[in-house]
Amino acid sequence: MNHNPQSSDGKHDDDSALSDFLASLMDYAPTIPDELVEHYLAKSGFQCPDVRLIRLIAVATQKFVAEVASDALQHCKARQAAVVKDKREKQQKDKRLILTMDDLSKSLREYGVNVKHQEYFADSPSTGIDPASREE
């Protein structure tokens, strides 16, 4: 027996809000295409014919990527502000931000994703030069 009449009304409001939200996903075109989401879901063994669920996953993924990018930007700004403090006598006229893999790695680590990237070393002075223009 339910002695609290508001709890059933609250559940009904939640259900109708969820139904309205799922219906609105039919008209929404997410940044991440449905085909891409379906591909990675199928690759992981998940099949779902409901477009609303595919779009819900796309929206959640878009939000995750946006938050990671925003956090990486904050790491980048903090890192470059520390460099400017170290070199006060050399005022930087260039205010461009340079996002590095370290900034992105720190941001992803906050979300439980550990990224290990290979260090790159040039094996010769001509590395990175177009092979047609190399003189050997």
Number of C-alpha atoms within 10 A of each C-alpha: 3 7 7 8 8 10 11 12 11 11 11 12 12 12 12 12 12 12 11 11 13 16 12 11 17 13 9 12 12 15 11 14 12 18 10 12 16 20 13 11 15 12 10 9 8 10 12 11 8 8 14 19 15 20 23 18 18 21 18 11 16 15 12 13 13 12 15 20 17 14 18 22 19 15 20 22 16 12 15 17 11 11 11 13 11 10 10 9 8 9 9 10 6 6 7 8 11 12 17 12 14 15 20 19 18 18 23 19 12 11 11 8 11 12 13 9 9 6 5 6 7 8 7 7 7 13 11 8 9 8 10 6 8 9 6 5
